[in-house]
Amino acid sequence: MTEHIAIVGGGTGGTVLANDLADRLRAELDAGDVRVTLVNDGPDHVYKPVWLYVPFGQREPADGRRPLAALVDDAIDLRIDRVTDIDTDAQALQFREGDSEIYDHLVLATGSTLAPDEIPGLNDAGHDYYSESGATALREELLSFTEGRIVLSVIGTPHMCPAAPLEFVFMLDGWFRERGCREDVEITYTYPIQRVHGNPHIAEWARPLLDERDIEVETFFNANAVDPDAQALSSMEGTELDYDLLVSIPPHRGVELIAEAGLGDDGWVDVDRHTLEATGTQNVYALGDTADTGVPNAGSVAHYQAGIVGRRLASEVHDRPATATYDGKTLCFIETGMDSASFVEFDYENPPSPAPPSQKLHWSKLGYNEAYWLTARGLL
């Protein structure tokens, strides 16, 4: 009887895992003893970090999109469909077209979704670069912006790419300096706790840079409403900020499918943070943004976790104890302007220590973005 591994979600984690399993289980796949299905609700794989560069005219959304069929090994069954229900007792997936399929092992890599509707007025007034449409609309706004106040408000945590809000204001500062109008533009950065980033070590590193660049900071600012007519952003603490251009990191949620299946609140799967196995059920893993491990919702996390899950699943297929564990490894380049960047690497035991910003690290980040497609294919 063929053993079936189903992966739901064709982002970084799901795609890297599918290709990892194609390598680890090549003989079993060729013999028909194992089948791996990757399910995604659209035909494209999207590399979301590209969106940070779109508002500054440095990338096009199409630069971050490739057909999944071109990235996934031919040994993998690629199904473009939506999973509408997960029955963990019967180990069955229900699909949009009405059919269902049994799995022996399930991996959830369904990622994050934006929920701007949770903040009154945000949909009407706020811009973002966490979506393709948001990034392109913001580009049009920035091209005509020469004076006034821009507010970047981190509203939702956790959110994808935790460094991206800092990157955006650092790049914004550099971009307006290059255009010769920085003195006419105020930049304000808000964060919901009493520091400028969730990780205290990154916050300690970033705060002096923000001050040096004359970027105003409002911490302990939990935005709860936007008045589009008055162009004002208010917080539950009673603070109000006027803006001429509002850019937000909207609230994030996981997909409803996760909560409906009883696997975790707000669409994040409760997992053992070392094994990535879902708690309270059998034969289910989660990785990337979907897994509630406490580590950043970053692409590098999904990449490293995919390797761990791949090793564990291969052990299970071979009837051996699964011993591979995830140590919390995360790495991230952080843009600190238009031509400089920093770099951090950390795990559960070792805190981040950001490298001094340099042009070399900036070019390293751009190089990684170009090489990402090799990572998705499992070649890096």
C-alpha positions as CSV (number, residue, x, y, z in Angstrom):
1,M,0.0,0.0,0.0
2,T,1.4,3.4,-1.0
3,E,2.2,5.7,1.9
4,H,0.9,9.2,1.3
5,I,2.5,12.5,2.5
6,A,0.4,15.6,2.0
7,I,1.8,19.1,2.2
8,V,-0.7,22.0,2.3
9,G,0.7,25.3,1.2
10,G,3.2,26.0,-1.6
11,G,5.1,28.9,-0.1
12,T,8.8,28.7,1.0
13,G,8.2,25.9,3.6
14,G,6.0,23.7,1.5
15,T,8.0,24.0,-1.7
16,V,11.4,23.4,0.0
17,L,10.0,20.4,1.9
18,A,8.5,18.9,-1.3
19,N,11.8,19.1,-3.1
20,D,13.6,17.8,0.0
21,L,11.4,14.8,0.2
22,A,11.9,14.2,-3.5
23,D,15.6,13.8,-2.8
24,R,15.3,11.8,0.4
25,L,12.7,9.4,-0.8
26,R,13.6,9.1,-4.5
27,A,13.8,5.3,-4.5
28,E,10.4,5.0,-2.7
29,L,8.8,7.5,-5.0
30,D,10.1,5.8,-8.1
31,A,8.9,2.4,-6.8
32,G,5.4,3.7,-6.0
33,D,5.8,2.9,-2.3
34,V,5.5,6.6,-1.3
35,R,3.5,9.4,-2.8
36,V,4.0,13.1,-1.9
37,T,1.3,15.6,-2.8
38,L,1.8,19.4,-2.6
39,V,-1.5,21.3,-2.5
40,N,-1.6,25.0,-3.2
41,D,-4.6,27.2,-3.9
42,G,-2.9,29.0,-6.9
43,P,-0.4,28.1,-9.6
44,D,2.3,30.5,-8.5
45,H,4.9,30.5,-5.8
46,V,5.4,34.0,-4.4
47,Y,8.6,35.3,-2.8
48,K,7.2,38.0,-0.6
49,P,10.4,39.8,0.4
50,V,10.5,41.3,-3.1
51,W,7.5,43.5,-2.1
52,L,9.6,45.6,0.2
53,Y,11.5,46.9,-2.9
54,V,8.4,47.6,-5.1
55,P,7.4,50.9,-3.4
56,F,10.9,52.3,-4.1
57,G,10.8,51.2,-7.8
58,Q,13.6,48.7,-7.4
59,R,11.6,45.6,-8.2
60,E,8.4,44.6,-9.9
61,P,5.9,42.2,-8.3
62,A,6.5,39.8,-11.1
63,D,10.1,39.5,-9.9
64,G,8.8,37.6,-6.9
65,R,6.6,35.1,-8.7
66,R,7.3,31.8,-10.4
67,P,5.0,28.9,-11.5
68,L,5.1,26.2,-8.9
69,A,5.3,23.6,-11.6
70,A,8.7,25.0,-12.6
71,L,10.0,24.8,-9.0
72,V,8.7,21.5,-7.8
73,D,10.4,18.2,-8.6
74,D,8.5,16.0,-11.2
75,A,8.3,13.2,-8.6
76,I,5.9,15.3,-6.5
77,D,2.2,15.4,-7.3
78,L,1.3,19.1,-7.6
79,R,-2.4,19.8,-7.0
80,I,-3.7,23.4,-7.6
81,D,-6.7,23.3,-5.3
82,R,-8.0,24.5,-2.0
83,V,-8.3,22.3,1.1
84,T,-11.6,23.2,2.7
85,D,-11.6,20.8,5.7
86,I,-9.1,18.7,7.7
87,D,-10.4,15.6,9.6
88,T,-7.4,14.6,11.7
89,D,-9.3,11.6,13.2
90,A,-10.0,10.1,9.7
91,Q,-6.7,11.6,8.4
92,A,-8.6,13.0,5.4
93,L,-8.5,16.3,3.5
94,Q,-11.6,17.7,1.8
95,F,-11.1,19.8,-1.3
96,R,-13.0,22.7,-2.9
97,E,-14.2,20.5,-5.8
98,G,-15.9,18.2,-3.3
99,D,-13.6,15.2,-3.3
100,S,-11.4,14.0,-0.4
101,E,-8.1,12.2,0.1
102,I,-6.6,10.2,2.9
103,Y,-3.1,11.0,4.2
104,D,-0.7,9.1,6.3
105,H,1.4,12.2,7.1
106,L,0.2,15.8,6.9
107,V,2.3,18.9,6.8
108,L,0.7,22.3,7.2
109,A,2.5,25.2,5.6
110,T,-0.4,27.5,5.0
111,G,1.4,30.8,6.0
112,S,-0.1,34.1,7.1
113,T,-2.9,36.2,5.8
114,L,-3.6,39.9,6.3
115,A,-6.6,41.1,8.4
116,P,-6.8,44.9,8.0
117,D,-10.6,44.7,8.6
118,E,-9.8,44.2,12.3
119,I,-8.9,47.9,12.5
120,P,-11.7,50.4,11.7
121,G,-10.8,52.6,8.8
122,L,-7.5,50.9,8.0
123,N,-8.8,49.4,4.7
124,D,-9.8,52.9,3.5
125,A,-6.7,54.8,4.5
126,G,-3.8,52.5,5.1
127,H,-1.2,51.4,2.7
128,D,1.0,48.3,3.1
129,Y,3.8,46.5,1.3
130,Y,2.8,43.1,2.7
131,S,0.7,42.3,-0.4
132,E,1.4,42.7,-4.1
133,S,-1.5,45.2,-4.6
134,G,-0.5,47.1,-1.5
135,A,3.1,47.5,-2.6
136,T,2.2,48.8,-6.1
137,A,-0.4,51.2,-4.7
138,L,2.2,52.5,-2.2
139,R,4.7,53.0,-5.0
140,E,2.3,55.4,-6.7
141,E,1.8,57.4,-3.5
142,L,5.6,57.7,-2.8
143,L,6.4,58.9,-6.3
144,S,4.3,62.0,-5.7
145,F,5.2,62.5,-2.0
146,T,7.6,65.4,-1.5
147,E,6.6,66.8,1.9
148,G,4.5,66.0,5.0
149,R,4.4,63.2,7.6
150,I,4.6,59.5,6.8
151,V,3.6,57.2,9.6
152,L,4.7,53.6,9.6
153,S,2.6,51.8,12.2
154,V,3.2,48.2,13.3
155,I,-0.3,47.2,14.2
156,G,-0.2,43.4,14.0
157,T,2.2,41.1,15.8
158,P,3.3,38.5,15.0
159,H,3.7,39.4,11.4
160,M,5.7,38.2,8.4
161,C,9.3,39.3,8.2
162,P,9.7,41.0,11.6
163,A,12.6,43.2,10.4
164,A,10.7,44.6,7.4
165,P,9.1,47.6,9.3
166,L,12.5,48.8,10.4
167,E,13.9,48.2,6.9
168,F,11.1,50.2,5.4
169,V,11.7,53.4,7.5
170,F,15.5,53.1,7.0
171,M,15.0,52.8,3.3
172,L,12.4,55.6,3.3
173,D,14.9,57.9,5.0
174,G,17.6,57.1,2.5
175,W,15.3,57.3,-0.5
176,F,14.1,60.9,0.4
177,R,17.7,61.9,1.1
178,E,18.7,60.8,-2.4
179,R,15.8,62.8,-3.8
180,G,16.9,65.9,-1.8
181,C,13.6,66.4,0.2
182,R,14.3,64.5,3.4
183,E,14.1,67.8,5.4
184,D,10.5,68.3,4.2
185,V,9.4,64.8,5.2
186,E,8.7,63.6,8.7
187,I,8.9,59.9,9.3
188,T,7.3,58.4,12.4
189,Y,7.6,54.7,13.4
190,T,5.2,53.1,15.9
191,Y,5.4,49.8,17.7
192,P,2.9,48.2,20.1
193,I,5.3,47.5,23.0
194,Q,7.8,49.7,24.8
195,R,10.6,49.1,22.4
196,V,11.1,49.3,18.7
197,H,11.1,45.6,17.9
198,G,9.9,42.4,19.6
199,N,13.4,41.1,20.1
200,P,15.1,43.2,22.7
201,H,18.6,42.7,21.2
202,I,17.4,43.9,17.8
203,A,15.5,46.8,19.5
204,E,18.6,47.9,21.3
205,W,20.6,47.9,18.1
206,A,17.9,49.7,16.0
207,R,16.9,52.5,18.4
208,P,20.1,54.5,18.0
209,L,19.9,54.2,14.2
210,L,16.4,55.5,14.2
211,D,17.5,58.4,16.3
212,E,20.5,59.2,14.1
213,R,18.2,59.3,11.0
214,D,15.7,61.6,12.7
215,I,13.0,59.0,12.6
216,E,10.4,59.8,15.3
217,V,9.5,56.8,17.5
218,E,6.2,56.1,19.3
219,T,6.4,52.9,21.4
220,F,3.6,51.3,23.3
221,F,1.3,52.5,20.5
222,N,-1.5,49.9,19.9
223,A,-3.3,51.3,16.9
224,N,-7.1,50.6,17.1
225,A,-8.7,53.0,14.6
226,V,-8.1,55.2,11.6
227,D,-10.0,58.3,10.7
228,P,-9.5,58.6,6.9
229,D,-11.2,62.1,6.7
230,A,-9.1,63.6,9.5
231,Q,-6.0,61.6,8.5
232,A,-5.5,60.5,12.0
233,L,-4.4,57.2,13.6
234,S,-5.5,56.6,17.2
235,S,-4.3,54.0,19.7
236,M,-6.0,52.2,22.6
237,E,-3.6,54.1,24.9
238,G,-5.3,57.4,23.9
239,T,-2.5,58.7,21.6
240,E,-3.4,60.2,18.2
241,L,-1.1,60.7,15.3
242,D,-1.8,62.9,12.3
243,Y,-0.4,61.7,9.0
244,D,-0.2,62.6,5.3
245,L,0.6,59.1,4.3
246,L,-0.2,56.1,6.5
247,V,1.7,52.8,6.0
248,S,0.8,49.9,8.2
249,I,1.8,46.4,9.1
250,P,-1.8,45.1,9.3
251,P,-2.9,42.4,11.8
252,H,-2.0,38.9,10.6
253,R,-3.9,35.7,11.0
254,G,-3.4,32.2,9.9
255,V,-6.0,30.6,7.6
256,E,-9.4,29.7,9.0
257,L,-8.9,26.1,8.0
258,I,-6.4,25.6,11.0
259,A,-8.8,26.9,13.6
260,E,-11.8,25.1,12.2
261,A,-9.8,21.8,12.4
262,G,-9.1,22.5,16.1
263,L,-5.3,22.7,15.5
264,G,-4.7,26.2,17.0
265,D,-6.2,29.6,17.6
266,D,-6.0,32.4,15.0
267,G,-4.7,29.9,12.4
268,W,-1.4,29.1,14.1
269,V,-0.8,25.4,14.8
270,D,0.2,24.5,18.3
271,V,3.4,22.4,17.9
272,D,6.3,21.1,19.8
273,R,8.8,23.8,19.0
274,H,11.7,21.3,18.5
275,T,10.0,18.5,16.6
276,L,7.3,20.7,14.8
277,E,4.7,18.0,15.5
278,A,1.2,19.3,16.1
279,T,0.1,18.8,19.7
280,G,-3.2,17.0,20.4
281,T,-3.2,14.9,17.2
282,Q,-1.2,12.4,15.3
283,N,0.8,12.4,12.1
284,V,0.6,16.2,11.6
285,Y,3.5,18.6,11.3
286,A,3.4,22.4,10.8
287,L,6.2,24.7,9.7
288,G,6.9,28.3,8.8
289,D,4.4,31.0,9.8
290,T,1.8,28.2,10.5
291,A,3.8,26.7,13.4
292,D,3.4,28.5,16.7
293,T,7.1,28.1,17.8
294,G,7.7,31.7,19.0
295,V,10.4,32.3,16.4
296,P,10.1,35.0,13.8
297,N,7.7,34.5,10.9
298,A,10.6,34.6,8.4
299,G,11.4,32.7,5.2
300,S,14.7,31.4,6.7
301,V,12.7,29.8,9.5
302,A,10.5,28.0,7.0
303,H,13.6,26.9,5.1
304,Y,15.4,25.4,8.1
305,Q,12.2,23.8,9.5
306,A,11.4,22.2,6.1
307,G,14.8,20.4,6.3
308,I,14.0,19.1,9.8
309,V,10.5,17.9,8.9
310,G,11.9,16.3,5.7
311,R,14.4,14.3,7.8
312,R,11.8,13.3,10.3
313,L,9.3,12.1,7.7
314,A,12.0,10.1,5.9
315,S,12.8,8.4,9.2
316,E,9.2,7.6,9.7
317,V,8.8,6.2,6.2
318,H,11.9,4.0,6.8
319,D,10.5,2.8,10.1
320,R,13.3,4.4,12.1
321,P,13.0,6.8,15.1
322,A,12.7,10.4,14.0
323,T,15.5,12.2,15.8
324,A,16.0,15.5,13.9
325,T,15.1,18.5,15.9
326,Y,14.8,22.3,15.1
327,D,17.0,24.5,17.3
328,G,15.2,27.8,16.4
329,K,17.8,28.8,13.8
330,T,16.9,32.1,12.1
331,L,18.9,34.4,9.9
332,C,18.0,37.7,8.4
333,F,19.5,40.5,6.4
334,I,18.2,43.9,7.5
335,E,18.3,46.8,5.1
336,T,19.5,50.0,6.9
337,G,19.1,52.3,3.9
338,M,19.2,52.2,0.2
339,D,22.8,50.9,0.0
340,S,23.6,49.4,3.4
341,A,22.3,46.4,5.4
342,S,23.0,44.4,8.6
343,F,22.8,40.7,9.3
344,V,21.6,38.6,12.2
345,E,21.7,34.9,13.0
346,F,20.3,33.4,16.2
347,D,18.5,30.4,17.7
348,Y,16.6,29.3,20.8
349,E,19.8,29.5,22.9
350,N,21.8,32.3,21.2
351,P,20.4,35.8,20.9
352,P,20.9,38.0,17.8
353,S,23.9,40.3,17.6
354,P,23.3,42.5,14.5
355,A,26.4,43.1,12.3
356,P,27.5,46.7,11.6
357,P,25.7,48.0,8.5
358,S,27.7,47.8,5.3
359,Q,27.3,48.1,1.6
360,K,28.7,44.5,1.3
361,L,25.8,43.2,3.4
362,H,23.3,45.1,1.3
363,W,24.6,43.5,-1.9
364,S,24.6,40.1,-0.1
365,K,20.9,40.5,0.6
366,L,20.2,41.4,-3.0
367,G,22.3,38.5,-4.1
368,Y,20.3,36.1,-1.8
369,N,17.0,37.5,-3.2
370,E,18.2,36.6,-6.7
371,A,19.4,33.1,-5.6
372,Y,16.2,32.4,-3.7
373,W,14.8,30.4,-6.6
374,L,17.6,27.9,-6.3
375,T,16.7,27.6,-2.6
376,A,13.0,26.9,-3.5
377,R,14.2,24.2,-5.9
378,G,16.2,22.6,-3.2
379,L,19.5,23.4,-4.8
380,L,20.8,25.6,-2.0
